[in-house]
Amino acid sequence: KLFNRTGKRKVRLTREGQVLFDLAEPVVNSFDDLKSKFDETLGQGQSGTLRIATHTSVMVYLLPGIIKAFKKRFPGWDLSVVNRGREDIVKMVAEGDADIGITSLSRVPAALEYEVFARFRRLLIVPPGHPLSRKRKVSLADIAAYPLLLPPTESHTRAIVNEAFGREGLEYRLAMEATGRLATKAYVEMGLGVSIVNEFYILPEDRKKIVAIDVSGLFGVAERGLLTRKGRYLPGAAREFMAMVRGYQ
């Protein structure tokens, strides 16, 4: 017996079913990948579609230069880049709906491979002339004295901020919840509050309008990684795209 029915259109694998699934999955995947391997071996893998699932922030701040370089090197390949939340990215890669995921994970599902390619400091951003901009070292108590602009409660950054303040038994004042780093930077520039953001959100032109202070000692560092499905064959163009991402500066 391989599965039990748990409801309408719902099944749960038995122990024997899970064993068979684990044994059969690489065999099925090898059949799925056969055409790609065949075409590439014959030198016919000059075109195709590379499917990437990631976050808006990665699409806006990390990928533009990489995509430009990729399209120049592989003009016959199309790119499909979709914006999804972390859980959906994991699901799409696991189910084969995306070739590559770009996200951050604290726990990696057994069927997937996760490779960190970059780590970023967390920065406190304040408007020019703000009292915190003149401090040589900023503490959590210093930050708590000013209203904070933060992303919604379900975001990873918000969880990190809450955890840091909770460890010290401190409370902060929430000035505003803002979705999107462009809006956050604009509101900080207007003097509506201060904020905590990842380093890669701050572009050279932003530093003319706001002051960025390294607070990774308080809030740790952020990371981004490449997510792929174990045992899945990726064509040369996909492997080269991943190499470009690894070389991100």
C-alpha positions as a Markdown table, in Angstrom:
| # | Residue | x | y | z |
|---|---|---|---|---|
| 1 | Lys | 0.0 | 0.0 | 0.0 |
| 2 | Leu | 1.6 | 3.2 | -1.2 |
| 3 | Phe | -0.9 | 5.9 | 0.0 |
| 4 | Asn | -3.9 | 6.6 | 2.2 |
| 5 | Arg | -6.7 | 8.9 | 1.2 |
| 6 | Thr | -7.2 | 11.6 | 3.7 |
| 7 | Gly | -10.0 | 13.5 | 2.0 |
| 8 | Lys | -11.4 | 14.4 | -1.4 |
| 9 | Arg | -8.5 | 14.6 | -3.8 |
| 10 | Lys | -6.1 | 14.4 | -0.9 |
| 11 | Val | -3.7 | 11.5 | -0.2 |
| 12 | Arg | -0.8 | 10.9 | 2.2 |
| 13 | Leu | 2.1 | 8.6 | 1.4 |
| 14 | Thr | 2.6 | 5.5 | 3.5 |
| 15 | Arg | 6.2 | 4.6 | 4.7 |
| 16 | Glu | 6.4 | 2.2 | 1.7 |
| 17 | Gly | 5.1 | 5.0 | -0.6 |
| 18 | Gln | 7.7 | 7.5 | 0.6 |
| 19 | Val | 10.5 | 4.9 | 0.0 |
| 20 | Leu | 9.3 | 4.2 | -3.5 |
| 21 | Phe | 8.9 | 8.0 | -4.2 |
| 22 | Asp | 12.5 | 8.7 | -3.1 |
| 23 | Leu | 13.8 | 5.9 | -5.3 |
| 24 | Ala | 11.7 | 6.8 | -8.3 |
| 25 | Glu | 12.2 | 10.6 | -8.3 |
| 26 | Pro | 15.7 | 10.7 | -9.7 |
| 27 | Val | 14.7 | 8.2 | -12.4 |
| 28 | Val | 11.7 | 10.4 | -13.4 |
| 29 | Asn | 13.8 | 13.5 | -13.3 |
| 30 | Ser | 16.4 | 11.9 | -15.6 |
| 31 | Phe | 13.7 | 11.3 | -18.2 |
| 32 | Asp | 12.4 | 14.9 | -17.8 |
| 33 | Asp | 16.0 | 16.2 | -18.4 |
| 34 | Leu | 16.7 | 13.8 | -21.3 |
| 35 | Lys | 15.8 | 16.3 | -24.1 |
| 36 | Ser | 17.8 | 19.1 | -22.7 |
| 37 | Lys | 20.9 | 16.9 | -22.3 |
| 38 | Phe | 20.4 | 15.5 | -25.8 |
| 39 | Asp | 20.1 | 18.9 | -27.5 |
| 40 | Glu | 23.1 | 20.3 | -25.6 |
| 41 | Thr | 25.2 | 17.3 | -26.5 |
| 42 | Leu | 24.4 | 17.8 | -30.1 |
| 43 | Gly | 25.2 | 21.5 | -29.9 |
| 44 | Gln | 21.5 | 22.4 | -30.3 |
| 45 | Gly | 21.0 | 24.0 | -26.9 |
| 46 | Gln | 21.3 | 27.5 | -28.3 |
| 47 | Ser | 17.8 | 28.6 | -27.3 |
| 48 | Gly | 15.3 | 28.0 | -24.6 |
| 49 | Thr | 13.6 | 29.7 | -21.7 |
| 50 | Leu | 15.2 | 30.1 | -18.3 |
| 51 | Arg | 12.6 | 30.4 | -15.5 |
| 52 | Ile | 13.6 | 32.3 | -12.3 |
| 53 | Ala | 11.5 | 32.9 | -9.2 |
| 54 | Thr | 12.7 | 35.6 | -6.8 |
| 55 | His | 11.6 | 38.7 | -4.9 |
| 56 | Thr | 10.9 | 42.2 | -6.1 |
| 57 | Ser | 14.0 | 43.5 | -4.4 |
| 58 | Val | 16.3 | 41.0 | -6.2 |
| 59 | Met | 14.6 | 41.9 | -9.5 |
| 60 | Val | 15.1 | 45.6 | -9.0 |
| 61 | Tyr | 18.5 | 45.8 | -7.2 |
| 62 | Leu | 20.5 | 42.7 | -8.0 |
| 63 | Leu | 19.5 | 41.3 | -11.4 |
| 64 | Pro | 19.5 | 44.1 | -14.0 |
| 65 | Gly | 23.2 | 44.0 | -14.8 |
| 66 | Ile | 23.3 | 40.2 | -14.7 |
| 67 | Ile | 20.3 | 39.9 | -17.0 |
| 68 | Lys | 21.9 | 42.4 | -19.4 |
| 69 | Ala | 25.2 | 40.4 | -19.5 |
| 70 | Phe | 23.3 | 37.1 | -19.9 |
| 71 | Lys | 21.2 | 38.3 | -22.8 |
| 72 | Lys | 24.3 | 39.6 | -24.6 |
| 73 | Arg | 26.0 | 36.2 | -24.2 |
| 74 | Phe | 22.9 | 34.0 | -24.8 |
| 75 | Pro | 20.7 | 36.0 | -27.3 |
| 76 | Gly | 18.7 | 32.9 | -28.2 |
| 77 | Trp | 17.5 | 32.4 | -24.6 |
| 78 | Asp | 14.5 | 34.0 | -23.1 |
| 79 | Leu | 14.2 | 34.8 | -19.4 |
| 80 | Ser | 11.1 | 34.5 | -17.4 |
| 81 | Val | 11.6 | 36.2 | -14.0 |
| 82 | Val | 8.6 | 36.1 | -11.6 |
| 83 | Asn | 8.1 | 37.9 | -8.3 |
| 84 | Arg | 7.0 | 35.6 | -5.5 |
| 85 | Gly | 7.2 | 35.2 | -1.8 |
| 86 | Arg | 9.7 | 32.8 | -0.1 |
| 87 | Glu | 7.3 | 29.9 | 0.2 |
| 88 | Asp | 6.1 | 30.1 | -3.4 |
| 89 | Ile | 9.7 | 30.3 | -4.6 |
| 90 | Val | 10.6 | 27.1 | -2.7 |
| 91 | Lys | 7.4 | 25.4 | -4.1 |
| 92 | Met | 8.1 | 26.5 | -7.7 |
| 93 | Val | 11.6 | 25.2 | -7.7 |
| 94 | Ala | 10.6 | 21.9 | -5.9 |
| 95 | Glu | 7.8 | 21.3 | -8.4 |
| 96 | Gly | 9.9 | 22.2 | -11.5 |
| 97 | Asp | 7.9 | 25.4 | -12.3 |
| 98 | Ala | 11.1 | 27.4 | -11.9 |
| 99 | Asp | 14.7 | 26.4 | -12.8 |
| 100 | Ile | 16.3 | 28.7 | -10.3 |
| 101 | Gly | 15.1 | 30.4 | -7.2 |
| 102 | Ile | 16.9 | 33.4 | -5.6 |
| 103 | Thr | 15.9 | 34.0 | -2.0 |
| 104 | Ser | 17.2 | 33.4 | 1.6 |
| 105 | Leu | 16.5 | 30.3 | 3.6 |
| 106 | Ser | 17.1 | 29.3 | 7.2 |
| 107 | Arg | 16.0 | 25.7 | 6.6 |
| 108 | Val | 16.5 | 24.0 | 3.3 |
| 109 | Pro | 14.0 | 21.2 | 2.2 |
| 110 | Ala | 15.7 | 17.9 | 1.6 |
| 111 | Ala | 14.8 | 17.9 | -2.1 |
| 112 | Leu | 16.5 | 21.2 | -2.8 |
| 113 | Glu | 20.0 | 22.7 | -2.9 |
| 114 | Tyr | 20.8 | 26.1 | -1.5 |
| 115 | Glu | 24.0 | 28.1 | -2.1 |
| 116 | Val | 24.6 | 31.5 | -0.5 |
| 117 | Phe | 26.2 | 33.8 | -3.0 |
| 118 | Ala | 26.2 | 37.1 | -1.1 |
| 119 | Arg | 25.9 | 38.6 | 2.3 |
| 120 | Phe | 24.9 | 42.2 | 3.0 |
| 121 | Arg | 25.3 | 44.4 | 6.0 |
| 122 | Arg | 22.1 | 45.8 | 7.6 |
| 123 | Leu | 22.1 | 49.6 | 7.7 |
| 124 | Leu | 20.3 | 52.3 | 9.7 |
| 125 | Ile | 19.3 | 55.0 | 7.3 |
| 126 | Val | 18.5 | 58.5 | 8.6 |
| 127 | Pro | 18.1 | 62.0 | 6.9 |
| 128 | Pro | 21.2 | 64.3 | 6.7 |
| 129 | Gly | 21.8 | 66.2 | 9.9 |
| 130 | His | 19.9 | 63.7 | 12.1 |
| 131 | Pro | 21.4 | 63.3 | 15.6 |
| 132 | Leu | 22.2 | 59.6 | 15.0 |
| 133 | Ser | 24.3 | 60.5 | 11.9 |
| 134 | Arg | 26.8 | 62.2 | 14.2 |
| 135 | Lys | 27.3 | 59.2 | 16.6 |
| 136 | Arg | 30.4 | 57.0 | 16.2 |
| 137 | Lys | 28.5 | 54.0 | 17.5 |
| 138 | Val | 24.7 | 53.5 | 17.5 |
| 139 | Ser | 23.0 | 51.3 | 20.1 |
| 140 | Leu | 19.5 | 49.8 | 20.1 |
| 141 | Ala | 18.5 | 52.3 | 22.8 |
| 142 | Asp | 19.7 | 55.2 | 20.5 |
| 143 | Ile | 17.5 | 53.8 | 17.7 |
| 144 | Ala | 14.5 | 53.3 | 20.0 |
| 145 | Ala | 14.5 | 57.1 | 20.8 |
| 146 | Tyr | 13.3 | 57.8 | 17.2 |
| 147 | Pro | 10.2 | 56.6 | 15.2 |
| 148 | Leu | 10.9 | 53.7 | 12.9 |
| 149 | Leu | 9.7 | 53.1 | 9.3 |
| 150 | Leu | 9.5 | 49.3 | 8.9 |
| 151 | Pro | 8.1 | 46.8 | 6.4 |
| 152 | Pro | 5.0 | 44.8 | 7.3 |
| 153 | Thr | 5.0 | 42.3 | 10.2 |
| 154 | Glu | 5.3 | 39.3 | 7.9 |
| 155 | Ser | 8.6 | 40.5 | 6.4 |
| 156 | His | 12.0 | 38.9 | 7.4 |
| 157 | Thr | 13.5 | 42.3 | 8.2 |
| 158 | Arg | 10.6 | 43.2 | 10.6 |
| 159 | Ala | 11.2 | 39.8 | 12.4 |
| 160 | Ile | 14.9 | 40.5 | 12.7 |
| 161 | Val | 14.2 | 44.0 | 14.2 |
| 162 | Asn | 11.6 | 42.7 | 16.6 |
| 163 | Glu | 13.9 | 39.9 | 17.8 |
| 164 | Ala | 16.8 | 42.3 | 18.4 |
| 165 | Phe | 14.7 | 44.7 | 20.4 |
| 166 | Gly | 13.0 | 41.9 | 22.3 |
| 167 | Arg | 16.4 | 40.4 | 23.4 |
| 168 | Glu | 17.2 | 43.8 | 25.0 |
| 169 | Gly | 13.8 | 44.3 | 26.5 |
| 170 | Leu | 13.3 | 47.5 | 24.5 |
| 171 | Glu | 10.3 | 48.8 | 22.6 |
| 172 | Tyr | 10.5 | 50.9 | 19.5 |
| 173 | Arg | 8.0 | 53.5 | 18.2 |
| 174 | Leu | 6.5 | 52.5 | 14.8 |
| 175 | Ala | 6.1 | 55.6 | 12.7 |
| 176 | Met | 4.7 | 53.8 | 9.6 |
| 177 | Glu | 4.6 | 50.5 | 7.8 |
| 178 | Ala | 5.9 | 50.9 | 4.3 |
| 179 | Thr | 5.9 | 48.3 | 1.6 |
| 180 | Gly | 8.8 | 48.8 | -0.9 |
| 181 | Arg | 12.2 | 50.2 | -0.2 |
| 182 | Leu | 11.8 | 53.1 | -2.7 |
| 183 | Ala | 9.0 | 54.4 | -0.5 |
| 184 | Thr | 11.0 | 53.8 | 2.7 |
| 185 | Lys | 14.0 | 55.7 | 1.4 |
| 186 | Ala | 11.7 | 58.6 | 0.3 |
| 187 | Tyr | 10.0 | 58.8 | 3.7 |
| 188 | Val | 13.4 | 58.8 | 5.6 |
| 189 | Glu | 14.6 | 61.6 | 3.3 |
| 190 | Met | 11.5 | 63.5 | 4.2 |
| 191 | Gly | 12.3 | 63.1 | 7.9 |
| 192 | Leu | 9.3 | 61.0 | 8.8 |
| 193 | Gly | 11.4 | 58.4 | 10.6 |
| 194 | Val | 14.5 | 56.2 | 10.5 |
| 195 | Ser | 14.7 | 52.7 | 9.1 |
| 196 | Ile | 16.7 | 49.5 | 8.9 |
| 197 | Val | 17.4 | 48.2 | 5.4 |
| 198 | Asn | 19.7 | 45.7 | 3.7 |
| 199 | Glu | 22.9 | 47.2 | 2.2 |
| 200 | Phe | 22.0 | 46.4 | -1.4 |
| 201 | Tyr | 19.0 | 48.7 | -1.3 |
| 202 | Ile | 21.2 | 51.7 | -0.9 |
| 203 | Leu | 22.4 | 52.9 | -4.3 |
| 204 | Pro | 25.2 | 55.5 | -4.8 |
| 205 | Glu | 22.7 | 58.2 | -5.6 |
| 206 | Asp | 20.8 | 57.5 | -2.3 |
| 207 | Arg | 23.9 | 58.4 | -0.3 |
| 208 | Lys | 23.5 | 62.0 | -1.5 |
| 209 | Lys | 20.1 | 62.2 | 0.2 |
| 210 | Ile | 20.3 | 60.0 | 3.2 |
| 211 | Val | 23.0 | 58.8 | 5.7 |
| 212 | Ala | 23.6 | 55.0 | 6.0 |
| 213 | Ile | 25.1 | 53.6 | 9.2 |
| 214 | Asp | 26.3 | 50.1 | 9.6 |
| 215 | Val | 24.2 | 48.4 | 12.3 |
| 216 | Ser | 25.0 | 44.7 | 11.3 |
| 217 | Gly | 26.4 | 44.3 | 14.8 |
| 218 | Leu | 22.9 | 44.8 | 16.2 |
| 219 | Phe | 20.8 | 43.2 | 13.5 |
| 220 | Gly | 23.2 | 40.7 | 11.8 |
| 221 | Val | 23.7 | 40.4 | 8.1 |
| 222 | Ala | 21.3 | 39.5 | 5.3 |
| 223 | Glu | 22.0 | 36.9 | 2.7 |
| 224 | Arg | 20.8 | 35.8 | -0.7 |
| 225 | Gly | 21.2 | 32.4 | -2.2 |
| 226 | Leu | 20.6 | 30.3 | -5.3 |
| 227 | Leu | 18.0 | 27.5 | -5.0 |
| 228 | Thr | 17.8 | 24.5 | -7.3 |
| 229 | Arg | 16.3 | 21.1 | -7.2 |
| 230 | Lys | 18.6 | 18.2 | -6.4 |
| 231 | Gly | 19.4 | 15.9 | -9.2 |
| 232 | Arg | 17.8 | 18.2 | -11.9 |
| 233 | Tyr | 19.9 | 18.8 | -15.0 |
| 234 | Leu | 20.4 | 22.5 | -15.8 |
| 235 | Pro | 21.5 | 23.4 | -19.4 |
| 236 | Gly | 24.7 | 25.3 | -19.9 |
| 237 | Ala | 22.9 | 28.7 | -20.2 |
| 238 | Ala | 21.3 | 28.1 | -16.8 |
| 239 | Arg | 24.7 | 27.1 | -15.2 |
| 240 | Glu | 26.3 | 30.2 | -16.7 |
| 241 | Phe | 23.5 | 32.4 | -15.3 |
| 242 | Met | 24.2 | 31.0 | -11.9 |
| 243 | Ala | 27.9 | 31.7 | -12.3 |
| 244 | Met | 27.1 | 35.3 | -13.1 |
| 245 | Val | 25.0 | 35.6 | -10.0 |
| 246 | Arg | 27.8 | 34.1 | -7.9 |
| 247 | Gly | 30.1 | 36.8 | -9.3 |
| 248 | Tyr | 27.7 | 39.6 | -8.1 |
| 249 | Gln | 29.6 | 42.5 | -6.6 |
